[in-house]
Amino acid sequence: MGQDRKLLQGSIDIHVHGSPSLFPRLLDNAQCATQAKEAGMKGIVIKTHHGFTADRVYWIKKMVEGIDVFGGVTLNSAVGSLNPYAVEAAIAYGAKIIWMPTLSAKNHLNQLGETGFPHLKQLQRRRLKEEGIWILDEKNNLLPQVKEIFFDDDTFTINRPWVEEFCEAIKPLKVTWSINARADLGYELLRKLKEAGCRYLIVGYESGNPQILKNIKKGITVEQMKKFAEDAKRAGLMIHGDFILGLPGETKETIEETFRFASELDSDTIQVSIATAFPGTELYSYCQKGGHPR
């Protein structure tokens, strides 16, 4: 069995798009479940941008046995935006994930245009004009439907003094929030994050092999990562650990080393991705020159 197949054994993919969908998809939901089962996965969570999927899970389970299939709801305009009734109904159907607005989010529309995805011209004929969904009221206070905020910024913790100022500013709001974080924060800053309402850290560990970390210019050592994980747990923060396979210098042995490292860190959840070489990056040049995992 290949390393990629071993990685999938017993895993759950929490973000699976399939047909029926208003976007073109390669597989329908039942085919997604079938292929996941054949790969040895434990389960999948079906998502759509236009409604909720918890109800269709009933039929998928009828067609594909031997794998856990879950649904959720995405709070776009199709379900009335930040609609607690849609959430309640989805949970009653067995939904496991509630996604905040995606293509109906005001910032998404501002950045990508009214259709949300300009390259999908068929949506231009289907969609009514949207004002976009915002999580603040006219006085810039959080709407009561919003219970938690995730700040999706890879550089959130780069400027430590700014992070401390942010904690002081958001603490009086008494809102729960989560962030992306580098694995080089000290205990005192982690404690301040927790006291200010932070719940969850999305952390890019990438690899458990010291040489690969040097190859990608990570700037953080394995020892620092271990200390960070210990301090975060001591501060009461949850961690979602991100790892990447296929980085420069990767071998079967380094992959196994990363698996052991991930187990030692004992994160609350983990995510494992395959390195993607985008044109213009050092990784792309590396691959063009014949560099690849061995």
N, C-alpha and C positions, 0 to 999 in steps of 0.2 A: 504493500500500500504506500502511495506517495505521501510526502510530508504534508501536502495540501489536504489530502483526504484525512490524514490523521488529525489534523487541526480541526476539522469539521465534526469529528466524532463527539456526540453528546452536546453539541453547541445549539444555541437558539439565535436565529437571525431576527432582530426586532424591527426590521424596516424592509418589508418585501412589497414591491409594487407589481401587480399583475392585472390582467383583464378580468372582469370588465373595468374599463377606465376611459376617460375622455382623452387620455394621451396614448399614443402607440406603445404597446408593450410586447415583449418577445414571447411571453407565456401567459396563460390564464392562471387563476389562483390555484386550481386543482393541479395543474402541471407543476407549479412552483412547489406545492406540498409533496408531490410525487418525487421530484428530483431531490428535494431536501431529504426525504426519507431514504432514497437510494444512496445518498452520500453519507448516511449514518447520523444525520442531525437529530436532535431531540425535538425541535419544534421551530415554528416560524410565527411571526406576527404580520398579518396582512394590513397594508395601509392604502388609502386613497386620499386624494386631495379634495374630493367632491362628495363628502358624506361620511358615513361610518360603515365599518366592515364587520362589526361584531355579529350582525345577523347572518351574513353569508357564510360564516364559519360553520354553522349547522350543516349546510349542504356539502361543504368541502370535506368535513369529517365523515359524512356518509359515503363519499366517493373515494377517500384516501384514508385507510386505517393504519394505525401503527405509528403515528406521529402527532404531536401536540400542535394544534393550530389555534391561534388567538386573533382577535380583532381589536379595533380601537375606533376612535373618532378624531377627525381633524377639524378644528373649529374655524373653518372658512365660511364664507357667506352662504354656501350651499346648505349649511345646517343652522343658519341664523347667527353666525359669528360666535361671540363669547356667550354661548347659549347653555345655561346650566341644565335646562330640560333635556337638551340633546345629550349632554354628559350623563345625566341620570339614566336616560333610556339606554345608552350604550353600555353603561356599567351593568344594568339589569340584564342585558344580553350576554354579559360576560367579558366586556372589553377590558384589556389589560393596560393599554396606553392611551392617554389623552394628549393629542398633539395640539399645540397652540397654532394660530393662523400661519399659513405658509403663503400660498399664492394670493391670498386675499389681504395679507398684511399691508398696511399703508406704506411702509418703507419699501417693501417688495415691489409694489405697484409704482412707487416713485422712481425706483431704480430701473425697472424693466418694462415700464409702460403699462397701459390699461389691461392688455391681455395677460400680463404676467410672464408669458413666454412668447416673445415676438416671432420666434422661428416656427411656432405651431399655428399656422394661419387658420386652421379650421376652428380654433377657439374664438377668433375674431367674429365669426358668424353666430356663435352660440351664446356669448356672454353679454349680460347686461352691464351697463356702466357701473363701476364700483367706486365708492369714495375711499375704501380701504379701512381696515380695522386697526384701531389704536387702543393701547392699554391705559391711556391717561384720559381724565375728563378735562373740561375746559379750564379748570384751575391747576392742571398738571398733577392732580392726585391720582393714584392708582385706582382703577375701577374695582369695585368690590368683588367682581368675578375672578380677579387675578390673585392667585394665592402664592405664586412663586415666579421669579424671573431668572432666566439664564442669559448671562452676558457672553455671547459667542465671539470672543476676541482672543486670538492666539497670543497677543502681546499684553494681556491684561496685567500681569504681575511683573512686567519688565521694570517699571519705575516704582520702586518701593515706597518712597515718600508720597507719591500720588496715591498708591493703594491705601496707605494709612489715612490720607485725607478722605478718600472715598468711603472708607469704613466709618469715619466719624460723621460723614454727611448722610449716609444711608441708615445708620443705626437708629435714629429717632423714628424712622418710618415703620420699624418693626415688621419688615417684610422678609420672607425667606428667599434666598437667591443662591445661584451657583455660577461657577466661572471656569474658564480654562486657566491652568496654572502650570508654571515650570516647576520641576522637581528640585529646586534649589532654595526654597523658602525656609527660613528658620522658624523655630517653635513660637517665638513671640509674635511674629506676623501672622502665623497660622491661628494662634489664639485670638488675635484681634479680628481676623476674618470670621471666626466662629461667633464671637461675641456680637459682631455686627449683623448676624443673621445668615451668614454663609452656611450652606448645608453640604454641598457636593463640589468636588474638584475634578475636572477632566484633565488628566495628566499624560503628556506624551513621553513615556519612557523609551519607546522605540525598540531598544534591544538590550539584552543582558550581557552582551559581549563587549568588553572594553575597547577592542580594536575597531569594531564597527562604529561605536560611539565616536571614536576619534576620526574615522573615515568620513562621517557625515557632519563633522564639526559641531557636535552636540553641545560641547562646553560644560557637560555635567558628567560626573563619574558614577559608576555603579554604587560605590560607597555612599555618595551623596544621595542617590535615589533611595537607598535603604534607610538612611537616617531621616530623610524627608517623610517616607511612608510611616515610620515609627512616630515622628513628631505630629503628623497629621492625625493619626489615630488617637494620640494622647490629647490632642486638642479637641477631639470629638467630631472631626470632619470625615465624611465618606469620600472614597476615591474610586474613580473610573479610570483604569489604566489602559492606555493606548499603546499598541506595539505594531511594528512594521516588519514584515518579512521580505527578503529579497534586496536588502540594501547592499551597497558595495562591500565585498568581502564575505558575503553570506555563504555558508556551507551547511550541510546536514548537521554537522556538529554544533555550529553556532546557533542554529534554529533550536536544537534540543537544549542548549545552554539558556536561550531566552525563555523557553518553556519552564525550565527549573527556576529561573529568576522570577518569572511572573508568579509562580506558586509561592515562592518565599515572601514576596511582597504582600501576598494575601489581600489584594484589592477587593473592594465590595463587588465590582463588576469589571470586566475587561473587554477590550475590543482589539481584534487582530486584523490588520489590513495587509494587502500586498503592495509593495512599492510601485508607484506609477511614475514613469519617466515622461514628464511634460517637456515639449520642445523649448529650448532656451535655458534649461536647467543643467547643472553639473551632472546629475544622474542621467539625463538624456545623452550627453556627450560620452559619458562612461559606457552606456549601453551600445552606442554607435561604434565604439572602439572594441566591442566584443566582450565587455564586462557583463557578467551575469552570475547568479548564484550557482555554485557547483554542488 
